[in-house]
């Protein structure tokens, strides 16, 4: 299973992802507050450029321009009042082979770590059984 993450240039989170670290994460907040927090995180990190934000759809596009180049799509969905899911999709730009040696997966994990410092974590993949 680990080879799958090394031999690709794309990773994304989902509700039923087989990798526990790449399951959708839920936070005790509103969609608006979560989107604002995500925006602040990217603004404070060096090399990240917010390309577009759609508050109505709860989506944000971000370009990583320093070091390895990557394109990030963040999806923020309000499940119920004060319960919001945040998902990431990361595609790394590679020159020769479509392989990023796990960079996209590690980037998602680092982004979730940043969110954990600012938002109250509820759980991962909590609706995967339903």
Protein Blocks (a to p, Z undefined) as FASTA:
>chain_A
ZZmmmmccbdcddfklcblklgccdddddfklmmmmmmmmmmmpghiacfbdcfknopac
dddfehjadddddddddfbghiacdddddddddfkbcceehmmmmmmmmmmmmmmmmmcc
fbghklmmZZ
